[in-house]
């Protein structure tokens, strides 16, 4: 599991004074790493800042097996819970870490390492509600295809630890710092993981979607691609997105040189059936369907994926399709349009080797879409 590059020397070089403050020998550092990138953030953070006690709360299968089985990694307690719907482990381990946090005082510094997924992983119901209420709420919200801003705004109303409520329960003399990897467009700290420590803590964004796109652009440049970034804040539906990328494919085919067309954002996908899939898989399937009429005169590939390595309630990061995908679907007897109407993109993409499996990536900065065209006559 890779440690994100942006949690490295560059950030601490830019914040050398902050690093000195955090390494204050007169204070004990308690670090709470929360979200899908929690493990990688914790590993990287302790290379630069001393940690006296730590708690990692992340998604199932996001810890190395030997650590998961022990529940411990040195001074770190390590726990896993459910995402994107909270479950009994979410509440159980949230109450466990709260017991630690309630014991901190002015002799400590609380450092929160925050990443996407924290909304469901860290959850204690507000007074008057129970866990089942929150489970039902999350299920209903996710099926509606709402933006993460609207989803998290509703989650906050039912939670005792979101919208800065976490800090309000702690010692008022406790100094708190938050370091976040943003998985929301615009990097609004009110939205990231439903803001357990905002407002109220010193807040720093350590990584985001724009930085990832720049990294991809540099890599594509080095490989000889002509690169265009269409958006770093895309928030449209899978249907609209696939139509846009199809039109980009048509236009790019008129150019002889290698092309790389990038989009970053947070796709929206309306669940219409009881099938299995995710917003990125559906986008890839839609692209395969749209491209069936294109004459294959050069190789192309289209990838739509979640940067955390998971897309929807599946083990795939997303879908990757090309000029031969549609014919392969037909040859295997699939009715792609029918599966699409049932929100059942996963089985058809899996059967045609059009799924991307990465496992947990150790980061989470929204969705990435990449369209590549080979050089003509290559």
C-alpha positions in Angstrom: 0.0 0.0 0.0 1.7 3.2 -1.2 2.2 6.3 0.9 0.9 9.4 -1.0 3.8 11.5 -2.4 2.2 14.7 -1.2 2.7 13.6 2.4 6.4 14.0 2.0 9.3 16.4 2.3 7.7 19.1 0.1 4.8 19.8 2.5 7.0 19.9 5.6 9.6 22.0 3.8 6.8 24.5 3.2 5.7 24.2 6.8 8.9 23.8 8.7 7.8 26.1 11.5 4.6 24.0 12.0 6.7 20.8 12.1 8.8 22.4 15.0 5.6 23.2 16.9 4.2 19.7 16.5 7.5 18.2 17.7 7.2 20.2 20.9 8.8 18.0 23.6 6.5 19.6 26.2 3.4 18.1 24.6 2.3 14.5 23.9 0.9 13.9 20.4 -2.2 11.9 20.1 -2.9 11.2 16.4 -6.3 10.1 15.1 -6.1 8.9 11.5 -9.6 8.6 10.0 -10.7 7.6 6.5 -9.8 5.4 3.6 -6.3 6.9 3.5 -5.8 6.7 7.2 -3.1 3.9 7.3 -0.9 5.5 4.6 -1.3 8.9 6.2 -0.3 7.6 9.6 2.8 5.8 8.3 3.9 8.9 6.4 3.1 11.4 9.2 5.2 9.7 11.8 8.3 10.0 9.6 8.1 13.8 10.2 6.3 14.3 13.6 6.7 12.3 16.8 3.6 10.3 17.8 3.0 9.2 21.4 -0.3 7.5 20.9 -2.4 6.8 17.8 -5.7 5.4 16.5 -6.3 4.4 12.9 -9.9 4.0 11.8 -10.3 2.9 8.2 -12.4 0.9 5.8 -12.5 -2.9 5.7 -9.5 -4.4 4.0 -7.5 -1.1 4.0 -5.0 -2.4 6.6 -2.3 -5.0 6.0 -3.5 -8.4 7.0 -1.0 -8.8 9.9 -2.0 -5.5 11.4 -5.7 -6.1 10.9 -5.5 -9.4 12.8 -3.6 -7.9 15.7 -5.5 -4.7 15.8 -2.3 -3.0 16.8 0.8 -1.5 15.2 3.2 -0.3 17.9 1.6 2.7 19.6 -1.3 2.6 17.1 -4.7 1.0 17.7 -5.9 -0.2 14.3 -9.6 -0.7 13.5 -11.7 -1.2 10.4 -15.4 -0.4 9.8 -17.9 -0.1 7.0 -18.1 2.3 4.1 -20.2 3.8 2.5 -22.9 2.8 5.0 -22.0 2.8 8.7 -22.4 -0.3 10.8 -22.0 -1.6 14.3 -18.2 -1.4 14.0 -18.4 2.2 13.0 -20.2 3.1 16.2 -18.2 0.7 18.4 -14.8 1.9 17.3 -15.9 5.5 17.3 -16.9 5.2 20.9 -13.5 3.5 21.6 -11.5 6.4 20.2 -13.7 8.9 21.9 -12.8 7.4 25.2 -9.1 8.2 24.4 -9.9 11.7 23.2 -12.0 12.6 26.2 -8.9 11.8 28.4 -6.7 14.3 26.6 -5.9 17.7 28.3 -3.7 20.7 27.8 -0.5 18.6 28.1 -1.5 16.9 24.8 -1.8 18.0 21.1 -4.5 16.3 19.1 -3.6 15.7 15.5 -6.3 14.5 13.1 -5.4 12.9 9.8 -8.5 13.1 7.7 -9.5 11.6 4.4 -12.6 10.6 2.5 -14.8 7.8 3.9 -14.7 9.3 7.4 -18.4 10.1 7.3 -19.5 6.5 7.6 -16.4 5.1 9.5 -16.6 7.6 12.4 -20.2 7.8 13.6 -22.1 8.2 16.9 -25.8 8.9 16.6 -27.1 12.3 17.9 -29.3 12.1 21.0 -32.8 10.9 19.9 -31.4 8.7 17.0 -30.0 5.2 16.8 -27.5 3.5 14.5 -30.4 2.0 12.4 -31.7 5.5 11.8 -28.3 6.5 10.4 -28.0 3.3 8.3 -31.4 3.9 6.7 -30.6 7.6 6.1 -27.3 6.8 4.4 -28.9 4.1 2.2 -31.6 6.5 1.1 -29.2 9.3 0.4 -26.8 7.2 -1.7 -29.6 5.8 -3.9 -30.7 9.3 -4.8 -27.5 10.1 -6.6 -27.0 13.3 -4.6 -23.7 15.3 -4.5 -21.4 14.6 -1.5 -22.1 18.2 -0.3 -25.9 17.4 0.0 -25.3 14.0 1.5 -22.9 15.2 4.2 -25.2 18.1 5.0 -27.9 15.6 5.9 -25.5 13.3 7.7 -24.5 16.1 10.1 -28.0 16.5 11.4 -28.1 13.0 12.8 -24.5 12.8 14.1 -23.0 13.6 17.5 -19.4 13.9 16.0 -19.9 15.7 12.7 -19.9 19.4 11.9 -17.3 20.2 14.5 -19.3 18.4 17.3 -16.3 16.2 18.0 -14.2 19.0 19.3 -17.0 20.5 21.4 -16.9 17.4 23.6 -13.2 17.6 24.3 -11.1 19.6 26.8 -11.3 23.3 25.7 -7.6 23.8 26.4 -6.6 21.0 24.0 -4.8 22.3 20.9 -6.0 20.5 17.8 -4.6 20.3 14.2 -6.2 18.7 11.2 -4.3 17.5 8.1 -6.7 16.4 5.3 -6.6 14.7 1.9 -9.5 16.3 0.2 -12.0 14.1 -1.7 -14.5 17.0 -2.3 -14.6 19.5 -5.1 -13.3 22.9 -3.9 -11.6 21.3 -0.8 -14.2 22.7 1.6 -13.3 21.6 5.1 -17.0 21.8 6.0 -17.6 18.8 3.7 -14.5 16.6 4.0 -15.5 13.5 6.1 -18.5 15.6 7.3 -16.1 17.9 9.2 -15.6 16.3 12.6 -12.9 18.8 13.5 -14.0 21.9 11.6 -14.5 24.6 12.7 -12.2 24.5 15.8 -8.8 23.2 14.7 -5.9 24.5 12.6 -6.7 23.0 9.2 -4.3 22.0 6.4 -5.0 20.4 3.0 -2.1 18.0 2.2 -3.4 16.6 -1.0 -6.3 17.0 -3.5 -7.5 16.2 -7.0 -5.8 19.0 -8.7 -2.4 17.8 -7.5 -3.2 14.3 -8.8 -4.1 15.6 -12.2 -0.9 17.6 -12.4 1.0 14.5 -11.6 -0.8 12.5 -14.4 -0.2 15.3 -16.8 3.5 15.3 -16.2 3.7 11.6 -16.7 1.7 11.7 -19.9 3.9 14.5 -21.2 7.0 12.4 -20.5 5.4 9.6 -22.6 4.8 11.9 -25.6 1.1 12.5 -25.2 -0.6 15.8 -26.0 -2.5 16.4 -22.8 -5.7 18.3 -22.2 -7.4 18.6 -18.7 -11.1 19.3 -19.3 -12.0 19.8 -15.6 -10.7 19.3 -12.1 -14.2 19.9 -10.6 -16.5 17.8 -12.7 -19.8 16.9 -11.0 -22.1 15.6 -13.7 -23.9 12.3 -14.1 -22.4 9.2 -15.6 -24.6 9.6 -18.6 -23.5 13.2 -19.3 -19.9 12.3 -18.6 -19.8 9.4 -21.0 -21.4 11.5 -23.8 -18.8 14.2 -23.2 -15.9 11.7 -23.4 -17.4 10.1 -26.5 -17.5 13.4 -28.3 -13.9 14.0 -27.2 -13.0 10.7 -28.7 -14.6 11.6 -32.0 -12.7 14.9 -32.1 -9.4 13.5 -31.0 -9.5 10.8 -33.7 -9.1 13.7 -36.2 -5.6 14.3 -34.8 -2.7 12.0 -35.8 -0.6 12.4 -32.6 -1.0 10.6 -29.3 -3.7 12.2 -27.2 -4.5 12.1 -23.4 -7.7 13.8 -22.2 -8.2 14.0 -18.5 -11.1 14.8 -16.2 -11.2 14.9 -12.4 -14.3 15.2 -10.3 -17.1 13.5 -8.4 -19.4 11.7 -10.7 -23.1 11.3 -9.9 -24.9 8.0 -10.6 -28.6 7.4 -10.1 -29.3 3.8 -9.0 -32.2 2.5 -11.0 -32.2 -1.3 -10.3 -30.8 -3.9 -8.0 -27.7 -4.7 -10.0 -24.1 -4.4 -8.9 -21.8 -1.6 -10.0 -20.6 1.9 -9.3 -20.6 5.3 -10.9 -17.2 4.8 -12.6 -18.1 1.4 -13.9 -21.4 2.7 -15.3 -19.5 5.5 -17.0 -17.2 3.0 -18.6 -20.1 0.8 -19.7 -21.8 3.8 -21.2 -18.7 4.7 -23.1 -18.4 1.2 -24.5 -22.1 1.3 -25.7 -21.6 4.8 -27.3 -18.4 3.7 -29.1 -20.0 0.8 -30.9 -20.5 2.8 -34.1 -16.9 4.1 -34.2 -14.7 2.7 -36.9 -11.6 1.2 -35.2 -8.7 2.8 -37.1 -6.4 3.3 -34.1 -6.2 2.0 -30.5 -7.9 3.9 -27.7 -8.6 3.3 -24.0 -10.9 5.0 -21.6 -10.6 4.7 -17.8 -13.0 5.9 -15.2 -12.0 5.1 -11.6 -12.1 6.0 -8.0 -8.7 7.0 -6.7 -9.2 5.0 -3.5 -9.3 1.8 -5.4 -13.1 1.1 -4.9 -16.1 2.1 -6.9 -19.5 1.8 -5.3 -20.1 -1.4 -3.2 -17.6 -3.4 -5.3 -14.0 -4.5 -5.2 -13.1 -2.8 -8.4 -11.7 0.7 -8.7 -13.6 1.3 -11.9 -13.9 0.3 -15.6 -11.5 0.4 -18.5 -12.8 0.0 -22.1 -11.5 0.3 -25.6 -12.2 -0.2 -29.2 -12.8 -3.9 -28.9 -14.9 -4.0 -25.7 -18.3 -3.7 -27.4 -17.7 -6.6 -29.7 -16.5 -8.7 -26.8 -19.7 -7.9 -24.9 -21.8 -9.0 -27.9 -19.7 -12.1 -28.5 -20.3 -13.2 -24.9 -24.1 -12.7 -25.2 -24.5 -9.6 -23.1 -27.3 -7.0 -23.6 -25.4 -4.0 -22.4 -28.3 -1.6 -22.5 -30.4 -4.0 -20.5 -27.7 -4.3 -17.8 -27.4 -0.5 -17.7 -31.1 -0.1 -17.0 -30.6 -2.3 -14.0 -27.5 -0.5 -12.7 -25.6 -3.8 -13.3 -22.3 -2.7 -14.8 -20.0 -4.9 -12.7 -20.8 -8.4 -14.1 -20.6 -7.4 -17.8 -17.4 -5.5 -17.3 -15.9 -8.3 -15.3 -16.8 -10.9 -17.9 -15.1 -8.9 -20.6 -11.9 -8.1 -18.5 -12.9 -4.4 -18.4 -12.6 -3.9 -14.7 -9.7 -2.2 -13.0 -8.6 -3.9 -9.7 -6.0 -2.0 -7.6 -6.9 -2.8 -4.0 -6.7 -0.1 -1.5 -4.5 2.7 -2.9 -3.7 4.6 0.3 -5.3 7.8 -1.0 -8.7 9.2 -1.9 -9.0 12.3 -4.1 -12.3 11.8 -6.0 -12.7 10.2 -9.5 -10.2 10.2 -12.4 -11.1 9.8 -16.0 -8.5 9.3 -18.7 -9.0 8.9 -22.4 -5.9 7.8 -24.4 -5.5 7.6 -28.1 -2.5 6.0 -29.8 -0.6 7.7 -32.6 -2.2 7.0 -35.9 -0.6 4.1 -37.8 1.4 3.2 -34.7 
